Amino acid sequence: MPKNLPASDNLREVLAYNIRVARVTRGWSQEDLALECELDRTYVSAVERARWNVSLSNIERFALALGLEPWTLLKPPF
């Protein structure tokens, strides 16, 4: 689980935090999530570290794989 909450005004950090929490809650590795999303594991890693901007279609892929509504991945966790 991430130790620090993301800054609420940084959507990349919020997205990274929410994806990681959802993934870890399901007991999935980054590779498991990548397989579910049909994305590369290194891409999932970069997204979880808030290194890349993510397209809307990939936000949707993450959400569908995690069983979430896409908008919930962009909602600050507080």
N, C-alpha and C positions, 0 to 999 in steps of 0.2 A: 504494500500500500504506500502511496506517496506520503511523505512526512509533512510537507508544507502545502497549505492551500494556495491556489494560484491567485494572482492579482485579478480582481473582477473585471478590470478594464482591458485585459489582454486575452482576446478570444483564442489565440493559439495555445496559451497556457491552460485556459479553461478546457478547451477541447482535449488537450493532452492528458490533463488530470482526469477528466470524466471517462475517457477511453481506457486509461490504465486501471482506474477503480473498477469499472465494469468488467474488464478482462480478468483482473485478479480475483474479483468476487466469484467469477465462474470457474476459477481454477485453471484458466487457460494460460499457456505460454504465448509469447509474441508470435511464435511460429504457428501455433494453433489458430490464433486470430487471423494471421495472414492467410492461412489456408481457407478459412471460412469466408474471408473477404475477396479471395483470389487476387491478393496483392503480395508483393515481396516482403519478406520479414524485415529487411533493412529499411524499407519504407515505413513499416509499422513502428519500428524503433525510432526513426527520425521524427515521426509524428508525435509519439509519446514523449519525446524530448523537446517538443515545440520548436523544432528546427526548420520545418517546411510549412509553407502555406498549403492548405488542403482544399481541393475542389469540392463543390457541393455534391457532385456525384460520389466522391470517395467518402464524404461524411455520411451520405446515405448508405453506402456499402458497409461502413463500420456499424452504423445503427442497426441495419437489418441483421447483420451477423450477431450482434449483441442482444437482439430482441428489444430494441428501444426505438422510440420516436426520434428522428434526426435532430429536432430542435432541442431535445434534452441534453445532447452532447455539448451544446453551446451555452447552457444555463449555468451561471456560477453556482458552486456547491454550497452557498450559505444564504 
